[in-house]
Amino acid sequence: MLCQRCKKNPATVHMTKIINNMKTEIHLCGECAREREDVSWFSPFSINDLLASFLATTGSTVTADNRPIVKCDRCGMDFDKFKKKGRFGCENCYQVFKEEIYPIIRRVQGGAYGHTGKKPKRENKRLEANKEIEELKQRLEEAVRQEAFEEAAKLRDYIRELERKEGQEG
């Protein structure tokens, strides 16, 4: 969609006004949005800004019992640097700073620690197939323990077939 004002640049600012039940939509490029007087609040926004706003409310990395500021032993990142940068320095930071980030994740995810968003349908099918394979492997182990070798052979063959199909689709 092009900017409604200059009709040259892509529209990146989308505003909706509702006055007396009358809805008006405006679609502008960043440059035209900055020039409008009624869009004086406009400023470029980034995910880092959003994350920093959550982090600003969490306070200092020094705990109430005066423990020293924690730094990642791999990359040297401390929590203040993370708050300024908006991202961790390495994968180890997630473990090092879990006490600080879990309350933020919980607040953003509505109380959950795990992923609560949508997954592609293709991904759900793959996860379901993997879960079924794992359950079949457990049944296979149990059949072997009980010396039900015919049942175990059938399960083994079915598992192989599912894994082959999964390998072709993935």
N, C-alpha and C positions, 0 to 999 in steps of 0.2 A: 504494500500500500504506500502510495506517495504522500508526501506532506500536502495538506490541503491549502497551505499558504503559498509556498514557493513552487510547488508542483515539480520539484527537481529531485530532492533527496528523499530517502525512505523515511516514513513516519516511525519515530521511536518513542514518542510521547503520546499517550492515548488518554484523553480526559473525558469524563462523563459528568455533565451537570444536570441536576434535576431540580427545577424550580417550578412550583405550582403544578406538580405532576407532569411537567413537560420535560422530556429527556432530550438533551443536546450532546452530541459526541463531537469531539475535536481531535484530529490526528495530525500531529506536527513533527517535523524533524527537530533535533536538539537545538539547532541554531535559532530556528523560528520560535521555539518555545521560550528560549532565554529572552527574546526581544519583546514578548508580550507582557503587558503590565499585569494582567490577571493571572499570570503564571509565575509570579515573583518567587514562589516557594520552590520552583523547579531547580534541582541540581542533580547532576549525574549520580546514580545510585549503584552501588556494587554489593555483592554478597559479603565482601569483607566488612563493609560498613554495617550491614545487618548483624553479622556475627559480633563485631566489636560492640554494638549496642547491647547485646545480651551479656557480653563479658564485662562490660563496664559496671554492671550491677552486682558482680560476684565478689568484688573487694580485692584485697591484697593476697598475695601468695604466702605471706607470713601468717602462720596460724596463731590462734589465741594463746597457745602455749609456747610461743616464740621459737618454733622450729625454723631452721634456716630455709631460705628460698631454694626450691628444688630446681635442678638443671638436668636436662637429658644427658645421660652419660655417653651417647653416641654423637649427637650433633651440637651439644652445648646450649641448646635453646632453653630459655627460662620462660615462665608463664607471662611475664610482662612483654617480652618480645613477641610471643604468640598473640597477645591481645592487640599489639600494634600492627603486626603483619597479617593477621587473619588466617594463618595456616601454620601447621606444624612443620618442623624442619626435617623430620624423618618418621618412619612408621613406629619407632620406639617411643616417640613422644606421647602417643595415645595411651600407652601403659603408664608412663611416668606421671602424666598429668590427669589420670582418670578420676582422681578425687575432685579435681577442679571442673572437669568437663561433664561429668555425669549429671550434676544438677542442671546444667545448661541443656543437655540433650533431653533430659526429662521434661524441662519446661517447654522446649520447642516441640517435642513429640507428644505433648499432652499427657505426660506421666509415664510414657513407655521408654525403655532403653533401646529396644530393637527397632528395626526398620518397620514403619507403619504405612509407607506409601504404596503405590501400585507397582506391580511387576508386569512385564510384558507377558501376554498369554503363552507365547512360545516358552518362556522361562518357567512358567507354572507347570507346563506339560513335562518339561525336562526334570523338574524337581520331583514331580509325582512319580515319574518313571524311576528315578534314582531311589526314592523311598521304597517303591515296590521291590526293586532289586535287593535292597538291604534287608527287607523283611523276608524275602525268599532265601537269602543267604543264611539268615538265622534259622529258618525252617530246615534248610539243608544240613546245617551243623547238628541240629537236633535229630534229624533222621539218621545221620551217621552215628551219633551217640547211641541211638536205640537200635543200631544195626539194621535199619530198614533200607537196605541198599537199593532196591528197585525204586522206591519213592525218592531216594537221594539222587539216583541217576536221572529221573524225570525232572526233578527240580534243577539239577545242574544244567541239563540241556535247555530248559526254559530260560534260565538265567543267561546262558550264553546267547540265546536268540534275542532276548531283550537288550543285552549289551551291544550286540551287533547292530540292531536297529537304531539304538541310541547313538552309536558311533557314526552311522550313515547320516542321521538327521542333524547331528551337532556340528 
